[in-house]
């Protein structure tokens, strides 16, 4: 919900009310910054938790309650389109809370998913996320146009509140507590793999991250994030500038594209991963994204055509979700379950760093005449990502998880080996 609001609805509102590329890029860069810093979140979550409620669930619930409070605060402060610093700080603070929720969900997925579930689970995670972003973008854009930004902040807070109530009814693993004061106990597997000390967490994370295959994976993630930061800013600028649409029309198209992308992630993304594997599917997505950048570079004269712009929006949103879904199992396989939140967060923070860089680079394009060059930059970086995927041999299974499961016959997850 905050992503749809701060990444798309607010920038579209800014662009429609006269904000330039530098202002939009500045706000987007601050909004994306917490996602590059969330590696700290992973260390905190792996070190501290309330195991009786699971390793991640208490963090997810707490983070979403803070998100609600911050969104209500934004509605009361009501920064205007000219208050660039306030808008950037609002995006930064709300997204900082959102990163704790995101890290908790990612760590939980690595903890409980079997290898054969990961492609489908990836589709559910990011397909569902895309659908949520689509709903938030569409409803927030409508609320801003009719009632102003404060209404959009309150609407997002209401959605997050509903999901928080939903989380209070679920357990991570059987036998755990629903709330701190209810009956339940720590699950044996969580008790066995929880490290709970800073030095072992840091050591295990560093050992996993400096493996050559992990180091080659990091630039792929940077490239994957770069186009998101770039295209998220380019979309409202072209829509309101070259096409001449209002922010309502732009957010409507963006929301529809995000919805379709979410459905693709839920359906096609998991199927691609299961059928062709993570590596080959990721290569195909990089090639498709390069085609989109090349098409936009060679057809600047067509940018003002509504149908052409709409096709661009649908294409890049759909491919962004698909490449995220099909590549996610590789990040999961590289993670040590003992420090899953920390290591997975480092991978996601790397991609989000690329997003921030993409938004920051967009800030250099102060005039619309500089936008075509941005597509050349994206194309070149996608080529780098494609070459790394072709040349590097990434893992097919998670060795550490199988070792842990073999030692814990009572633990959930993959079937233990029989000695």
N, C-alpha and C positions, 0 to 999 in steps of 0.2 A: 504493500500500500504506500509507504513513504517513497519507494522508488518511482512509482507511477506519478506521484504528486510532484516530487522535487526534480526528477530527471526529465519529465515531459510536460506536465501541465503548467508548472511555474515558468520554465523556459519559453513555452509557447505564448503564455500571457505576457512575458517580458518582451519577446520579439514583436508581438502585435501592438505593443504600446511604445515602440520606438527604441528599445534597447538594441545595441549593436552586437556584433560577434564577440568583441572583447568582453563586454559586460556579461553576456550569456555564458561565454567560456569561463569567466572568473567564477560565477556562481556554480557552474557545473564542476569546476575543479575543486572548490571547497566542499561541495556535496559529496564528491567521490573520495576526498582525502581520508575519511575514516575507514574506508574499505581497504586502503593501502596500509593502514596502521593496525588492522585487526589481529595481526600476529600476536600482539600483546594479550589480546582477549584469550587466545588459545592457551597461552602459558598459564594465565590465571585460572581458566576452567579446568585444565589438567591438574593444577595444584590444589585448588579449593573446590569442594562441592559438598552437597548433602546427599551422601550415598543412599540413605534410606528412601529417597525419592528418585534415585537413578543418578547417573553421572552428568546428564545434560539438562534434564527436565526443569529443575529448579532455576537454572540460568535462563532458559527460554521463557518461562512464565514471568520471572522478574524483569527481564529485558522488555517484554511487551507491555508490562504495566508502566514502565518508565516511558516508553514510546507514547503511550496514551497521554500521560501528564505533559510531555514536551509538546505534543501536537496541540493540546488545549492551550498551552502557553503561547504558541505561535499565533493562535486565533485571537488571543487577547492583545498581543503586541502589535499585530497587523502591519508588518513592513510593507512599504509602497514599492512600486516598480523602480523608483529612483534610489531606493535604499539598498544599493548593491551589497554593501558590507553586511547589513542585517539579514538580507535574503541568503547570502552565502553562509553566515553563521547559523541561521535557522536550519539550512540544509545540512550543515556540518554536525550540529548537535543532535538533531533527530536521527540522522544516519549513523551517528556513533552508537546510539542505543540499538539501532537496527542491526548493527554488525554483531553485537553480542547475541542477539537472537539467531542471526545467520550462522555464526560459528557453532552455537549449540546444536542447531539442526544438522549441520554438516558433520560434526563429531558424532552425533547420534547415528547418522546413516552409516558411517564407517564402522561404528561399534556393532551394529545389529544386522547388517545386510550380509547374506551369503553371496559368494562369487556369482552364482547363477542368477541371482536377483538383481545384480547391480546395474545392468543395462536398462532393465525395466524401471528400477527404482530411480535411476538418473532421469529417465523420461518423466516420471511422476513428479520428481522434485522440481525440475526446471520447467516442465510443462505447466505444472500448477503455479509456479512462480510467475510465469509469463501471463497466465490467465489473470492472476491477481493484479499484476502490473497493468494489464489491459483494462480491467474493471476500474482500477484506481485512476488511470489516465482519462478514461471516458467520463466517469462520474465527477472527477475533480475538475476537468475542463468545463463541464456543464455547470457545476456549482460556481466556479469562478466567474463565468460569463453572466450568470443570473444573479448571484448574491455576493460575489467577491471572494477573495482568497481565504478569508476567515471561515467561510462555510465549507471550503474544501478541506481545511485543516481539521475541522470538527467531524466531517464525514469520514475522513481517514481514521481518526481516533475511534469512531464508533465501530468501524470494521475490525480494527485491531482488538477492540474490546470483546467482540463476539468470538473471535478466534481464541482469545485468552480464556474465555469460559469453556470453550471446547477442550483446551489443553488440560484443564483441571479435572476432566473426566477420564483421562488416559494414563496408563502406566508405561514406563519403558519396558520393564520385564515383570513377570508374574511375581506376586508376593510383596511388592514394594508399596510404600505409602502413597496415597493420592495427594494428601496435604501433610504438612509437618506434624500435625496433632492426631492424625488417623493411625490405625493399626497397620503394621507392615515391618519388613526388615530388609537389610542389604542383600542383594542377589550375590551368590558365591562368585560368579565370574567377574562382576564389578569389583568385588573385594580383592580378587586375585590380581587384576591388571591395573588397579588404581595405584599410581606411583606416590603421589602426595608429598614429594620433596623436589626442591628446585633443581639441584644438581643432576639427579638422574633424568629429570625431564629434559633439561638442556642437553645433556650428553646424548641421550637417545635421539633427540631431534636433530642435533648436528650430525651425528653418524649417518642418519637416514638421508639428510639433505645434501651431504657432500658426496654421496655416491655419484659416479659419472652420469648414470642414466637420469638421475634426478636433476643434475646441473644442466643437462641438455633439455630437460622438460621445461625449465623455467622460462627461457626465451619464447618457447611456443605459447606459454600462458600470457606473456607480455603482449605478444602479437594479437592473441585472441581478445585481449581486453582493449587494445588500442582502437580498433575499429568501432567498438561500442561508444567510447568517449567521443570519438570524432563524429560518427553518424548521428548520435543523440543530439549534438549541437547543430549539425548541418541541416537536419530534417526541418526544424521549425524555421530556420533562416531561409531555406529554399521555399518552404510552403507559404510563408507570409510575404517573402520578397519576390521571388520569381513567379510564383503561381498567383499571389495576391489574395490568399485565403485569410480569414480571421482565425484567431486562436482556437475558437470552438470547432471550426472545420478541420484544422490541423490535428487537434487532439482527438477528434472523432475518427479520422483516418488512422492515426497512430494507434488508438485503442482497438480498432477493428483488426489492424495488422497484428497487434500483440495477442489478441484473442486467437486468431488463426495460428500464430506461432506457437501458442501454448497447446493447442490441440495437436499440432504437428509433433511437438515434443512428447506429448503423452502417448501418441500412437506411432508415428513414423520413426521418431528418435530411438525408442526402445527396440523397435523391429530392426532398424539398421545395425544397431550395436550387436544384437543377438545373431543376425544373419551374416554380416560381413566383418564384424570385429571392430574394436575401437580404433585401431590404427588406420585401416583402409577407409573407414567412414570419415575420420577426421581429415584425411588427405582429400577426399572428395569434397568436403565442405570448404576447405581452403581454396580449392580450385574454383568452386562456385562463387565464393566471395570475391576472388580476383576478377571473375567475369563481370560481376556487378560494378566494381570500381572502374574497370576498363570501359564498360558501357557508359557510365556517367561522364567519364573524361572525354570520350569521343562525341558526346551528344549534348554539349552545353546548350545548344540552340533549342533543344527539346525540353529543357528544364521547366519552362513555363506552361507546358501542357499538363493539365490535371491528371490525365490517364497515365502519362509517363511518370510523373512524380509519385502517383499512387502505387504504380508497379515497383518503383524503387523502394518505397517504404515497406511494402509487403515482402519484397525479396530480402532486404537486409535484416528485418526482424525475424523472419522465418529461419534464415540461415544462421543467425546468431544463436537462436535457441537450439537448433539442431547440432551445431558444432559444440556447444556447451554440453549437451546431453551425451553425444557420442564420445567425447573426450574425457568426460568425468570418470569413467571406470579406471582410466590410467592413473589419475591422481589418487584414487582409492587404493589401487594395487601397490602404489609406492609408499603408502602410509604404514607406520608401525602402530598397531592398535593401542599400545600402551600410551602413546602421545598423539592419538589420532586428531584431537581438536587442534593441537599446536601445529602439527605438520600439515594437515589438510588446510588449516587457516593460512599457513605460509604460502601454499600453492594458490589459494584463492586471492590472498593479498597481492601476490605477484600479478595475477590477471587484473585485479583492480588498480594496481599501480599503472599498468598499461592503459586502463581506462582514464585515469587522471592525466597521464601524459597526453593521451589523445585529445582530451578537452583543453589541456594547456596549449598544445600546438595549434588548436583551432583558434585560440585567442590571438595568434599572430596574423590571422586572416581578418583584417579589420574591414575590408571591403568585400562585396560579393564577387568581385573579379578575382579574388584570391582563392575562392572555394574550389575551383577545378583542380588546383595543385594539390589540395588535400587528398583527393582520390588517387593521385599518383603516389603519394606517400603511403597510403593504406595498401595499395597494390604491391609496392615494393616490400613492405613488411610481411604481407601475407605470403609472398614468394619465399621469404626466409623461413617462415613457419612451415610451409609445405616441404621445403628441402630437408629440414630437420626431421620431419615425420617420415620422410622416405629413407633417410640414411641411418637413423638411430633405431636400435632394437629395444623397444619398450616391453616391460613384463606383461605376461598373460595372466598370472595369478599372484596372490599375496602370500609369500612364503611365511612371514612372521605370524600371520593369523592362523595358518594351519598348524604351526608349532604350538601356539597357545591353546588352540582347541584340542589338540592331542593330549595336553596335560590336564584338561578340565573336562572330564566326562560328563559332569553335571551342567556344564555351561551351554548356553544357547549359541547358535552360529553353526559353522560347518560341522559335519559329523566327525567325531574324534577318531584317530587312527587306532587300530587294535594291535597291541603288542603280543 
